Amino acid sequence: MIDNKKIPTWLGTMIIIIFATTTGTVVWKIVINQGITRQSQEVASIKQPVAMEKPQTTQKDAEQNNDTTNPTSPGSSKQVNKYTNRTYGFEFEYPNKLITTSGSTDNGVILSDKQEGHWIYSINTTTNSKDLSLENAFNQILTENTKSVTNKKSIDVESIIMGGRPAKKYSIKNYNDYGNTGIILIHGKNIISIFGDDSILPINSDFQLILKSFRFTY
């Protein structure tokens, strides 16, 4: 029979110490790894960009961003229409209470309050076939349009700027019909004549709108 010998006390103690050290090391590594993992998660959560909250669009902002009010629509602050003549290269604004009549052409634009009504404003373009100067063209048209005026002293004549170009203007005082005022200017090979009433309100303010907004597009 083999005798069971007891394990020496010192050897047992060494085994216990080794076991405890190994177990402690394993536990320590687990704890460290958990700490590192938790720290990494915290850092990742910090570095993750925060979603920016989309600013709320107020009703006022929406109205400003969609400000497409038609200037010729009722209730708008600027109730005007724009006429563009691409044949002779000019444009102007006029009150939207007026319309271009059915008889209007590029050569003769007629503005009236009715489709077939009496002309209130007229813009005529003719070829300057004789290559007249502004002064000569103006005198010719002035003579033709004031034949019925007996008192020539009632006609005021002045030089103005129209659409950035030199122009001549005449006005007949105490005139009872439409067309007391005429403006004549030269544009390229053409003579442009603008006629209207510049004597009484509110017609003269409408006429001034046409004159002030008149410009050449080429």
C-alpha positions in Angstrom: 0.0 0.0 0.0 1.1 3.5 -0.8 1.1 5.9 2.1 -0.7 9.1 1.6 1.8 11.7 2.6 0.6 15.1 3.6 1.5 18.1 1.5 4.0 20.2 3.3 2.6 23.4 4.8 4.9 25.7 2.9 4.0 24.1 -0.4 0.3 24.6 0.3 0.9 28.2 1.2 2.7 28.8 -2.1 -0.1 27.2 -4.1 -2.7 29.4 -2.4 -0.6 32.6 -3.0 -0.1 31.7 -6.7 -3.8 31.0 -7.1 -4.8 34.2 -5.4 -2.3 36.3 -7.4 -3.5 34.8 -10.7 -7.2 35.3 -9.9 -6.5 38.9 -8.8 -4.6 39.6 -12.0 -7.5 38.3 -14.1 -10.1 40.3 -12.1 -8.0 43.4 -12.4 -7.7 43.1 -16.2 -11.4 42.7 -16.5 -12.1 45.8 -14.4 -9.5 47.8 -16.4 -11.0 46.7 -19.7 -14.5 47.6 -18.6 -13.2 51.0 -17.5 -11.5 51.6 -20.9 -14.6 50.5 -22.8 -16.9 52.8 -20.7 -14.5 55.7 -21.2 -14.3 55.1 -24.9 -18.1 55.1 -25.1 -18.2 58.4 -23.1 -15.7 60.0 -25.4 -17.6 58.8 -28.5 -20.8 60.2 -27.1 -19.0 63.6 -26.5 -17.5 63.7 -30.0 -20.7 62.8 -31.7 -22.0 66.0 -33.4 -25.2 67.4 -31.8 -28.0 67.8 -34.4 -28.7 71.4 -34.9 -32.3 72.3 -34.3 -33.9 73.7 -37.5 -34.9 77.3 -37.0 -38.6 77.8 -37.0 -39.9 79.9 -39.9 -42.3 82.5 -38.7 -45.2 83.8 -40.7 -43.5 87.1 -41.1 -40.3 85.4 -42.5 -42.5 83.4 -44.9 -44.2 86.5 -46.2 -40.9 88.2 -46.8 -39.4 85.2 -48.5 -42.4 84.8 -50.8 -42.9 88.5 -51.5 -44.0 88.1 -55.1 -46.6 90.7 -55.1 -47.6 91.7 -58.6 -47.0 95.4 -58.9 -50.1 95.7 -61.1 -52.4 93.7 -58.7 -55.1 95.5 -56.7 -54.1 96.5 -53.3 -50.4 96.7 -54.1 -48.5 99.8 -53.3 -47.4 100.3 -56.9 -50.3 99.8 -59.2 -48.8 100.2 -62.6 -48.3 98.3 -65.9 -45.2 98.3 -68.0 -45.2 98.7 -71.8 -42.1 97.4 -73.7 -41.5 98.2 -77.3 -38.9 95.8 -78.6 -39.1 97.1 -82.1 -37.8 100.5 -81.2 -36.1 99.7 -77.9 -38.0 101.6 -75.2 -40.3 101.0 -72.3 -42.3 102.9 -69.7 -44.8 102.5 -66.9 -48.4 103.7 -66.9 -51.3 103.4 -64.5 -53.1 100.1 -64.5 -56.4 101.9 -64.8 -55.4 102.5 -68.4 -55.1 100.0 -71.3 -53.5 100.0 -74.7 -56.3 100.2 -77.3 -56.9 97.6 -80.0 -55.6 100.1 -82.5 -52.1 100.3 -80.9 -49.1 99.3 -82.9 -45.3 99.5 -82.3 -45.4 102.7 -84.3 -48.3 104.2 -82.4 -49.1 103.2 -78.8 -52.5 104.6 -77.6 -53.4 104.5 -73.9 -57.0 105.0 -73.0 -59.4 104.1 -70.2 -61.4 102.0 -72.7 -60.5 99.5 -75.3 -62.0 101.7 -78.0 -61.9 104.9 -76.1 -60.6 108.4 -76.8 -56.8 108.5 -76.6 -55.4 110.0 -73.4 -51.7 109.4 -74.0 -50.0 108.6 -77.3 -46.5 107.5 -78.1 -45.6 107.7 -81.8 -42.5 106.6 -83.6 -41.6 107.7 -87.1 -38.5 107.2 -89.3 -36.2 110.2 -89.3 -35.8 109.9 -93.1 -34.5 113.5 -93.5 -32.0 113.0 -90.7 -33.4 116.0 -88.9 -31.8 117.4 -85.8 -33.8 117.4 -82.5 -34.4 121.1 -82.9 -35.7 120.9 -86.5 -37.9 117.8 -85.7 -39.4 119.5 -82.7 -40.2 122.7 -84.6 -41.8 120.8 -87.4 -44.0 118.8 -85.0 -44.8 121.8 -82.9 -46.0 123.8 -85.9 -48.2 121.0 -87.0 -49.8 120.3 -83.6 -50.4 124.0 -82.7 -52.0 125.2 -85.9 -55.3 125.9 -84.0 -53.7 127.8 -81.2 -54.2 131.5 -81.9 -52.2 132.9 -79.0 -48.7 131.6 -79.5 -47.6 133.2 -76.2 -49.7 130.5 -74.4 -47.1 127.8 -75.6 -44.3 127.1 -73.2 -41.2 125.4 -74.7 -38.3 123.9 -72.8 -35.4 121.5 -73.1 -35.5 118.4 -70.9 -33.8 115.0 -70.5 -36.0 112.0 -71.4 -34.7 108.5 -70.8 -31.2 109.8 -70.5 -31.5 111.6 -73.9 -32.0 115.3 -74.8 -35.6 116.1 -75.6 -37.8 119.1 -76.3 -41.1 119.7 -74.6 -44.0 122.1 -75.4 -47.0 122.8 -73.2 -50.2 124.7 -74.2 -51.8 126.7 -71.4 -55.5 126.7 -70.8 -56.0 123.9 -73.2 -59.5 122.2 -73.0 -58.8 118.9 -74.8 -56.4 116.0 -74.4 -52.9 116.6 -75.7 -51.8 119.9 -74.3 -48.2 118.6 -73.9 -45.8 117.0 -76.3 -42.2 115.7 -75.9 -40.1 115.0 -78.9 -36.7 113.1 -78.9 -34.4 111.4 -81.4 -33.5 107.7 -80.9 -31.2 106.3 -83.5 -32.9 106.8 -86.9 -36.3 107.5 -85.4 -38.3 110.4 -84.0 -40.3 109.6 -80.9 -43.2 111.8 -80.0 -45.1 111.6 -76.7 -48.4 113.4 -76.2 -50.6 113.8 -73.2 -52.4 116.1 -70.8 -50.1 117.8 -68.3 -52.5 120.5 -67.2 -54.9 119.1 -64.5 -55.0 116.5 -61.8 -54.9 113.5 -61.7 -54.2 113.2 -65.4 -51.0 115.1 -65.3 -49.6 112.8 -62.5 -50.3 109.8 -64.7 -48.5 111.6 -67.5 -45.6 112.3 -65.3 -45.4 108.6 -64.4 -44.9 107.8 -68.1 -42.3 110.5 -68.6 -40.3 109.7 -65.5 -40.3 105.9 -66.1 -39.5 106.2 -69.8 -36.2 104.6 -70.7 -34.4 103.0 -73.7 -33.6 99.3 -73.6 -30.9 99.6 -76.3 
